[in-house]
Amino acid sequence: MSPLLKYPGESSNDALSPEAKAFAHSRRTFLFKLSILLNAAVGTVLAVPLVGYLLGPVVKDSDAGAVGSWIKIGEADDFPVGETRLADFQSPVTQLGDGETGKVACWVRRVADRQFQVFAVNCAHLGCPVRWFAQARLFMCPCHGGAYYQDGSRAAGPPERGLFEYRTKLDGNSLVIHAGDMPTLATQASCKERPLIQIAPAQAATRSIPWQT
């Protein structure tokens, strides 16, 4: 057995009784095992982000079926006919720990008893959240003055198109939307069959007088 180490101020190990030697050995063995346990715990904590980073693409691929899921946003009775109300739903691509940040806002308009329109809360110009003004029956963007009619079509301002619209259906008395396929300028908008008009960049004006700068 290896000789026991001597701490400053301690008497020589040879001067210790067998009981004292056994106690010192047990204490050092306990501290050694404790240090190994603490190092293993620290290593595990440091390894979790790395493992998550390496396995992230695999997890995302396995969750790909969640994208485009039909999501319930409320009961049909929560939205009176002729009114437009703000609602929210849990995004189908959220992860554990997202909490409130995983919720997505939308505007719900009940056109008739079984007919709904659900608009993305974002302006089609630069994405600012639009507000609904019931008296004017307009959606207004506070950032750049974009305006939309109650059916989501463009009324005025810089947006070149209407609000983005989710597909909807009734599941019993529940209103559900197709939440994962929000259209962009590269895809089709809403549930309409016509594709979006691609906006060409503005051409620089040709100067008629050569000496103009």
Secondary structure as the mmCIF struct_conf table of DSSP 4:
data_model
#
loop_
_struct_conf.conf_type_id
_struct_conf.id
_struct_conf.beg_label_comp_id
_struct_conf.beg_label_asym_id
_struct_conf.beg_label_seq_id
_struct_conf.end_label_comp_id
_struct_conf.end_label_asym_id
_struct_conf.end_label_seq_id
HELX_LH_PP_P HELX_LH_PP_P1 SER A 2 LEU A 5
TURN_TY1_P TURN_TY1_P1 PRO A 8 GLY A 9
HELX_LH_PP_P HELX_LH_PP_P2 GLU A 10 SER A 12
HELX_RH_3T_P HELX_RH_3T_P1 ASN A 13 ALA A 15
BEND BEND1 LEU A 16 LEU A 16
HELX_RH_AL_P HELX_RH_AL_P1 PRO A 18 SER A 62
TURN_TY1_P TURN_TY1_P2 ASP A 63 ASP A 63
HELX_RH_3T_P HELX_RH_3T_P2 ALA A 64 ALA A 66
TURN_TY1_P TURN_TY1_P3 VAL A 67 GLY A 68
STRN STRN1 TRP A 70 GLU A 75
HELX_RH_3T_P HELX_RH_3T_P3 ALA A 76 ASP A 78
BEND BEND2 PHE A 79 PHE A 79
TURN_TY1_P TURN_TY1_P4 VAL A 81 GLY A 82
STRN STRN2 THR A 84 GLN A 90
TURN_TY1_P TURN_TY1_P5 PRO A 92 VAL A 93
TURN_TY1_P TURN_TY1_P6 LEU A 96 GLY A 97
HELX_RH_3T_P HELX_RH_3T_P4 GLY A 99 GLY A 102
STRN STRN3 LYS A 103 ALA A 112
TURN_TY1_P TURN_TY1_P7 ASP A 113 ARG A 114
STRN STRN4 GLN A 115 ALA A 120
BEND BEND3 VAL A 121 VAL A 121
STRN STRN5 ASN A 122 ASN A 122
TURN_TY1_P TURN_TY1_P8 ALA A 124 LEU A 126
HELX_LH_PP_P HELX_LH_PP_P3 CYS A 128 CYS A 128
STRN STRN6 PRO A 129 PRO A 129
HELX_LH_PP_P HELX_LH_PP_P4 VAL A 130 VAL A 130
STRN STRN7 ARG A 131 PHE A 133
TURN_TY1_P TURN_TY1_P9 ALA A 134 ARG A 137
STRN STRN8 LEU A 138 MET A 140
TURN_TY1_P TURN_TY1_P10 PRO A 142 HIS A 144
STRN STRN9 ALA A 147 TYR A 149
TURN_TY1_P TURN_TY1_P11 GLN A 150 ASP A 151
BEND BEND4 GLY A 152 GLY A 152
STRN STRN10 ARG A 154 ALA A 156
BEND BEND5 GLY A 157 PRO A 158
BEND BEND6 GLU A 160 ARG A 161
STRN STRN11 GLU A 165 TYR A 166
STRN STRN12 THR A 168 ASP A 171
TURN_TY1_P TURN_TY1_P12 GLY A 172 ASN A 173
STRN STRN13 SER A 174 HIS A 178
TURN_TY1_P TURN_TY1_P13 ALA A 179 GLY A 180
TURN_TY1_P TURN_TY1_P14 LEU A 185 ALA A 186
BEND BEND7 THR A 187 THR A 187
STRN STRN14 GLN A 188 GLN A 188
TURN_TY1_P TURN_TY1_P15 SER A 190 CYS A 191
BEND BEND8 GLU A 193 ARG A 194
STRN STRN15 PRO A 195 PRO A 195
HELX_LH_PP_P HELX_LH_PP_P5 LEU A 196 ARG A 207
BEND BEND9 SER A 208 ILE A 209
TURN_TY1_P TURN_TY1_P16 PRO A 210 TRP A 211
#
